[in-house]
Amino acid sequence: MTQPVTTTVTHAPAAPPAPVPGLPEVPALPAGYRLAELDDVADRAAVIDVDRWAFAYELSPEDEAAAVWELEPGRTVGVWDERDASARRLAAVHSSFAFELPVPGGARLPTAGLTWVGVHPGHRRRGLARAMMTAHLVRSARRGEVVSALYAAETGIYGRYGYGVATQHATAKVGRGAALRDVPGAQDLVVELDRLDPGRHGELLEGVHAAVDRPGWILRRSAALRAGHLVDWPGARKDAESMRIAIVRTTAGEPRGYALFRRKESWSDAGQPEGTVKLREHVALDAAAARALWGTLTDLDLMASVHTGRLAVDDALLHLLTDLRGAQVRLHDGVWLRLLEVGAALAGRRYAADVDVVLEVHDDLLGANAGRWHLRGSPSAATAERTGTPAHLALDVAALASAYLGGTSLAALAGAGQVTEHVPGSLAAASTAFGWPLAPAMSWGF
């Protein structure tokens, strides 16, 4: 499936049928281009072809056989190049997942998980991406989705559409035998090591993953996403072993954590083992489980280092290590968030302290968000209503998205010139309220 295909299927226009107050018009495309909702079956090969052109990759036959189609029907939109009626081809594509985003306080808000955004390199600089992104925001808002979330392949793109970095994650390289602090109860847990078998381990893995209570922790609800996450890509092995799983259990057999990983052997010129352990994902439901899990992963024979994969910025490992300097920790942007309905989003979460503040929000793309919002919030309830009262704080919708899950403080954003304080003292109070005891995080990408 490396060549674009033509089809006689009739594609319905993807733009909204009628203007909606507060939602933008989808920008006009150049003559000969048409925005349309794509057919999940008939257009699949064309969608895959654009994705491979956009991200410059090719799958081996072994990877093709292992691939899982994860996209959901009715949520993929593309731009057709119809300038030559005899050779119509897909020029750009994007899709989204129907997610639920956990926010501070435990609520889960309807979320559009933006994915597969790509423009064929032969059709760049023609406004196709802007038309698709605008269509995505409009369609998502019309479905009642309160926010949109994505992982950005290029970080310079999405700020212009009102997205802000809402989660960050760390990665670390930990040497074998790294000293870890003791945790009571860890010695009573058992860590099983096995080859990953989706049939045997899938339900257990997702059950532990779903038990995490943390802002930003999106679950893999669909069977396709669950299956796709467990694909052991042959091309990703690069002479390493097939995917393994470590399962932390109580003596009664209750799972309390897991890690997906693979090992790759390596030897120095002197014959010393220099193997690496690379994690895809890990979850530990308490401190004892984290200590047992990392104690096992950092003590595997013939391995010299462990590459952690995504760590929440407050992950237990970063506090279990007695020598953090030796872990080569790096910080990365994680989930980018876009508030589609500011009022619903602000009212949908809870706040670490009582807050009574008027926010003046700037949103050049979704006019319904722009203006002043009176937020009254507490650890147990929140409301957000339009007001004409003078603002305490002013900020762009992207900055509000960055602070929304509690991972970035409004005060830090103000220090970077992204929040303006109009009433002295209001910034400190609002920053405290928007914070949350657990850093927002997500363990997988989409």
C-alpha positions in Angstrom: 0.0 0.0 0.0 2.6 2.5 -1.1 0.8 4.1 -4.0 -2.2 6.4 -4.0 -5.5 4.9 -5.2 -8.5 6.4 -6.9 -12.0 5.4 -6.0 -15.5 6.2 -7.2 -16.9 6.6 -3.7 -18.7 10.0 -3.3 -17.1 11.9 -0.4 -19.3 14.3 1.7 -17.9 17.8 2.2 -16.2 18.0 5.6 -17.0 21.7 6.3 -20.0 22.4 8.6 -23.3 22.7 6.7 -24.1 26.1 8.2 -22.2 28.9 10.1 -22.2 28.6 13.9 -21.7 31.6 16.1 -18.2 31.7 17.5 -16.8 29.0 15.1 -14.6 30.1 12.2 -15.2 29.5 8.6 -12.9 26.9 7.1 -10.4 28.8 4.8 -10.9 28.5 1.1 -8.6 26.1 -0.7 -6.9 26.8 -4.0 -8.8 25.9 -7.1 -8.9 22.2 -7.7 -8.5 21.2 -4.0 -11.5 19.9 -2.0 -11.8 19.1 1.7 -13.8 16.0 2.4 -14.5 13.4 5.1 -12.7 10.2 4.1 -14.0 6.7 3.9 -12.4 4.4 6.5 -12.2 1.5 4.0 -12.2 2.8 0.5 -9.6 5.6 1.2 -7.4 3.7 3.6 -4.5 3.1 1.1 -4.5 6.7 0.1 -4.5 7.9 3.8 -1.5 5.6 4.5 0.3 6.8 1.4 0.0 10.5 2.5 1.1 9.6 6.0 4.3 7.9 4.7 5.0 10.8 2.3 4.6 13.3 5.2 6.7 11.4 7.8 9.3 9.8 5.4 9.0 6.2 6.4 8.4 2.8 4.8 7.3 -0.4 6.5 8.9 -3.8 5.8 6.6 -6.7 4.8 7.0 -8.0 8.4 5.9 -4.7 9.8 3.0 -4.4 7.3 1.8 -7.8 8.5 1.9 -6.7 12.2 0.2 -3.2 11.6 -3.2 -2.5 13.2 -5.5 0.1 11.7 -6.5 2.3 14.7 -8.3 5.2 13.1 -12.0 5.5 13.9 -14.7 5.7 11.2 -16.1 9.2 10.6 -13.2 11.1 12.1 -10.7 11.3 9.2 -10.7 14.3 6.9 -8.4 15.0 3.9 -7.8 17.3 1.0 -8.2 15.9 -2.5 -6.2 17.2 -5.4 -8.7 17.2 -8.3 -7.0 19.5 -10.7 -6.5 16.5 -13.0 -9.8 14.6 -13.0 -8.1 11.5 -14.5 -5.5 11.3 -11.7 -7.1 12.5 -8.5 -5.0 11.9 -5.4 -5.1 12.7 -1.7 -2.9 15.7 -0.8 -3.3 16.0 2.9 -5.0 14.2 5.8 -5.8 14.3 9.5 -7.8 12.2 11.9 -8.8 12.2 15.6 -9.8 9.8 18.3 -12.8 10.1 20.6 -10.9 10.4 24.0 -11.8 11.3 27.5 -9.2 13.6 29.2 -8.8 13.2 33.0 -8.6 16.7 34.5 -7.7 17.8 38.1 -10.5 16.6 40.3 -11.2 13.4 38.5 -13.7 14.4 35.8 -13.1 13.1 32.3 -13.9 15.6 29.5 -14.8 14.7 25.9 -11.6 15.2 23.9 -10.6 15.0 20.3 -7.2 13.3 20.1 -5.7 14.8 16.9 -3.5 12.4 15.0 -2.1 11.6 11.5 -1.7 15.2 10.5 0.2 15.3 7.3 0.5 17.1 4.0 2.2 15.5 1.0 5.5 17.4 0.4 4.4 18.1 -3.2 1.4 20.2 -1.9 3.0 22.3 0.9 2.6 26.0 1.3 -0.9 26.1 -0.2 -3.0 26.5 3.0 -4.0 22.9 3.2 -2.9 22.4 6.8 -4.6 25.5 8.0 -7.9 24.4 6.3 -7.6 21.0 7.9 -6.8 22.3 11.3 -9.6 24.7 11.2 -12.0 22.0 10.1 -10.7 19.8 13.0 -11.5 22.5 15.6 -14.9 23.2 14.1 -15.9 19.5 13.8 -14.7 18.7 17.3 -16.5 21.7 18.8 -19.7 20.7 17.0 -19.4 17.2 18.4 -19.3 18.6 21.9 -15.7 17.9 22.6 -14.4 20.3 25.1 -10.7 20.1 24.3 -8.4 18.7 21.6 -5.1 17.0 22.4 -2.1 15.9 20.3 1.5 14.9 20.3 3.5 17.2 18.1 6.0 15.9 15.5 7.1 19.5 15.0 6.8 21.9 17.9 6.6 25.1 15.9 3.3 24.3 14.2 0.5 24.0 16.7 0.9 27.1 18.8 -0.6 29.1 16.0 -3.8 27.1 16.3 -4.1 27.8 20.1 -2.4 24.6 21.4 -0.2 24.8 24.4 2.1 22.3 26.1 0.0 20.8 28.9 2.2 17.9 30.0 5.9 17.3 30.0 7.8 14.0 30.5 11.3 13.1 31.4 13.6 10.4 30.0 16.5 9.0 31.9 19.4 6.6 31.3 20.1 4.6 34.5 23.2 2.5 35.0 23.0 -1.2 36.1 23.0 -1.5 39.8 22.0 2.1 40.4 21.4 2.7 44.1 17.7 2.9 45.0 16.2 4.0 48.3 14.4 1.3 50.2 10.6 1.3 50.3 8.7 -0.7 53.0 6.8 -3.6 51.4 8.8 -3.8 48.2 10.6 -7.0 49.3 7.2 -8.7 49.7 6.3 -8.2 46.0 7.1 -10.6 43.2 8.3 -9.5 39.8 7.5 -11.9 36.9 9.4 -11.7 33.6 7.8 -13.1 30.5 7.6 -12.6 26.7 4.8 -10.2 25.9 1.7 -12.1 24.8 -1.2 -9.7 24.0 -3.7 -12.6 24.5 -2.5 -13.4 28.0 -1.3 -10.0 29.2 -3.5 -7.4 27.4 -6.3 -7.4 29.9 -4.0 -7.3 32.9 -1.9 -4.5 31.4 -4.9 -2.3 30.6 -6.5 -3.0 34.1 -3.4 -1.7 35.8 -3.1 1.2 33.4 -6.7 2.2 34.0 -6.2 2.2 37.8 -3.9 5.3 37.6 -5.5 8.5 38.8 -3.6 11.4 37.3 -4.5 14.4 35.1 -3.8 13.8 31.5 -3.8 10.0 31.8 -5.8 9.1 28.7 -6.9 5.5 28.5 -6.9 3.2 25.5 -10.6 2.6 25.3 -10.9 1.0 21.9 -9.9 -2.6 21.0 -7.9 -1.2 18.1 -5.8 1.2 20.2 -5.2 -1.6 22.8 -4.1 -4.0 20.0 -2.0 -1.4 18.3 -0.1 -0.5 21.5 0.9 -4.1 22.0 2.3 -4.6 18.4 5.9 -5.8 18.6 7.2 -4.2 15.5 9.9 -6.4 13.9 11.5 -3.3 12.4 11.9 -1.8 15.9 13.9 -4.6 17.3 17.1 -3.7 15.5 18.8 -6.9 16.6 17.2 -6.7 20.0 15.0 -9.3 21.5 11.2 -9.5 21.1 9.1 -7.4 23.5 9.1 -8.6 27.2 6.9 -7.7 30.1 7.7 -7.4 33.8 4.7 -7.8 36.1 4.7 -6.8 39.7 2.4 -8.8 41.9 1.5 -9.2 45.5 2.0 -12.6 47.1 -1.8 -13.1 46.5 -1.3 -12.5 42.8 -2.7 -9.0 42.5 -1.0 -7.0 39.8 0.4 -3.7 41.0 2.6 -2.6 38.1 4.2 -3.6 34.9 6.8 -2.6 32.3 7.1 -3.3 28.6 10.7 -3.6 27.6 13.3 -5.2 25.3 17.0 -6.0 25.9 19.8 -5.6 23.3 23.1 -7.3 24.0 26.4 -5.5 23.3 30.0 -6.1 24.3 33.0 -3.9 24.7 36.3 -4.6 22.9 37.5 -6.0 26.1 34.6 -8.5 26.3 32.6 -6.6 29.0 28.8 -6.7 28.7 27.3 -3.4 27.7 23.7 -4.4 27.0 20.8 -2.0 27.1 17.2 -2.3 28.4 14.7 -0.1 26.6 11.3 0.5 28.0 8.1 1.2 26.0 5.8 1.9 29.0 5.7 1.3 32.7 3.1 1.7 35.4 3.5 1.3 39.2 0.4 1.9 41.4 2.4 2.6 44.6 5.9 3.2 45.9 6.5 -0.4 46.8 5.6 -1.5 43.3 7.8 1.1 41.8 10.8 0.0 43.9 10.3 -3.6 43.1 9.9 -2.9 39.3 13.0 -0.6 39.0 15.0 -2.8 41.3 14.5 -5.7 38.8 15.0 -3.6 35.6 18.3 -2.1 36.9 19.7 -5.6 37.8 19.3 -7.7 34.7 22.4 -9.8 33.8 24.6 -8.6 30.9 22.9 -5.2 30.8 24.8 -2.0 31.5 22.0 0.6 31.3 18.2 1.1 31.3 16.6 3.7 29.0 13.4 4.6 30.7 11.1 5.9 28.1 8.4 8.4 29.3 8.5 9.3 32.9 6.1 11.7 34.6 8.1 14.6 35.9 7.3 13.5 39.4 7.8 9.8 38.7 8.8 7.7 41.6 12.1 6.6 39.9 13.4 10.2 40.1 13.1 10.1 43.9 14.1 6.5 44.4 17.6 7.1 42.8 20.2 8.2 45.3 22.3 9.7 42.6 20.1 11.6 40.2 23.0 13.3 38.5 24.1 10.0 37.0 20.7 9.3 35.4 21.1 11.7 32.4 17.6 13.1 32.8 16.1 15.1 29.9 12.8 17.0 29.7 10.5 16.8 26.7 7.2 18.3 25.7 4.3 15.8 26.0 0.6 16.4 25.2 -0.4 19.6 23.6 -3.8 20.8 24.5 -6.3 23.1 22.8 -9.4 24.4 24.7 -12.4 24.3 22.4 -14.9 25.6 25.0 -13.1 27.7 27.6 -16.2 28.0 29.9 -16.9 24.2 30.0 -13.2 23.4 30.4 -12.7 25.8 33.4 -15.8 24.6 35.1 -15.0 21.0 34.4 -11.9 20.7 36.6 -11.4 21.3 40.3 -8.9 23.7 41.9 -6.3 23.1 44.6 -7.4 26.2 46.5 -10.4 28.5 46.4 -10.1 30.9 43.5 -12.3 33.9 42.4 -10.7 35.5 39.4 -11.6 37.1 36.1 -9.6 35.9 33.1 -9.4 37.8 29.9 -8.8 35.2 27.2 -7.5 36.0 23.7 -8.5 33.5 21.0 -8.1 34.6 17.4 -9.5 31.4 16.0 -12.4 30.4 18.1 -14.3 33.6 18.8 -16.7 32.0 21.3 -13.7 31.6 23.7 -12.5 35.2 23.5 -13.5 37.7 26.3 -13.7 37.8 30.0 -14.5 34.7 32.1 -15.3 34.9 35.8 -13.9 31.7 37.4 -15.1 30.7 40.8 -13.5 27.4 41.9 -12.6 25.2 44.8 -11.5 21.6 45.5 -15.1 20.5 45.2 -16.8 22.7 42.6 -16.3 25.3 39.9 -18.2 27.7 37.6 -17.0 29.9 34.8 -19.3 32.5 33.3 -18.9 35.4 30.9 -18.6 38.8 32.6 -18.0 42.5 31.9 -16.0 42.9 35.1 -12.4 44.1 34.6 -9.9 41.3 34.3 -7.5 40.2 37.0 -5.3 38.3 34.5 -5.0 38.3 30.7 -3.6 35.5 28.6 -3.8 33.7 25.3 -5.9 30.5 25.0 -2.7 28.5 24.4 -1.2 29.8 27.7 -4.4 28.8 29.5 -4.1 25.3 27.9 -0.6 25.0 29.2 -1.7 25.8 32.8 -5.0 23.9 32.6 -3.9 20.4 33.8 -1.8 21.9 36.6 1.6 21.0 35.2 2.8 24.6 34.4 2.0 27.4 36.8 0.5 30.7 35.6 3.3 32.5 37.5 5.9 30.6 35.3 4.0 31.6 32.2 3.9 35.2 33.4 7.6 35.1 33.9 7.8 34.2 30.2 5.5 37.1 29.2 2.5 34.9 28.5 0.3 36.0 31.3 -0.4 39.7 32.3 -1.4 40.5 35.8 -3.8 43.5 36.0 -4.7 43.3 39.7 -1.7 42.9 42.1 -1.8 39.6 44.1 -4.2 37.8 41.7 -1.4 35.9 39.9 -0.1 34.2 43.0 -3.6 33.1 44.2 -4.6 31.9 40.7 -1.3 30.0 40.3 -1.8 28.2 43.5 -5.4 27.3 42.6 -4.5 26.0 39.1 -1.8 23.7 40.5 -2.4 20.1 41.4 -0.6 17.6 43.7 0.2 15.1 40.8 1.9 16.3 37.7 -0.1 15.6 34.5 1.2 12.8 32.4 0.4 10.3 29.7 2.3 7.1 29.3 1.8 6.5 25.5 1.6 8.4 22.3 -1.1 8.5 19.6 
